[in-house]
């Protein structure tokens, strides 16, 4: 087969693959010069819940009368995805001034000060899933600009002390690793016009503390109730990842 023929076949194959993977809008790509594929980013944030608990979470996030939402449950249930999309939607609509992501450090090996690079680079392994969602709506240079201008802020939980966040959307991720004092400190940082989402999986507790901040506050919330703070509890039946994830959790006795 000639080189020209091989190139024609390759281009045809690539076009077929492009049509296949962009069918029904599943992946948003377009061909550019040289046959390379470039991501086409969304301009509008449309959030479609895939289960009842995701719908509950989205409803609480969009309710102006609710300031803090706890979303707990296993990985793959869409807790962080729905929360991030809601934050991006608010950012694009100008309803918030800042998007903040925080999490607790776990052990000495994972203490951010021991890792190389800037604070953002140190947090990158944990914030990557959130930025994967951001990249569906913003170019990398736009994200870099927002980071530089503090429209997006990435910080360990310890950096939250003494601050008050106004007109911000805050995601506190992996909070099953927070102590009771850390949880109290975080929850009292919220200011006017802000929404705080606390996510975690109580079955993935990595700390050696007897007092788990996430569990202790949820127990308080269930016992006393609140009009301003709501809880959504996801289960393995809400997992929206590959079906084998639910099977893995079943084998670990967590289904």
Secondary structure, 3 states (H helix, E strand, C coil): CCHHHHHHHHHHHHHHHHHHHCHHHCCCEEECHHHCEEECCCCCCCCCCCCHHHHHHHHHHHCCCCCEEEEECCCCCCHHHHHHHHHHHHHHCCCCCEEEEEECCCCHHHCHHHCCCCHHHHHHHHHHHHHHHHCCCCCHHHHHHHHHCCCEEEEEHHHHCCCCECCEEEEEECHHHCCHHHHHHHHCCECCCCEEEEEECHHHCCCCCCCCHHHHHHHHHHHHCCCCEEEEECCHHHCCCCHHHHHHHHHCCCC
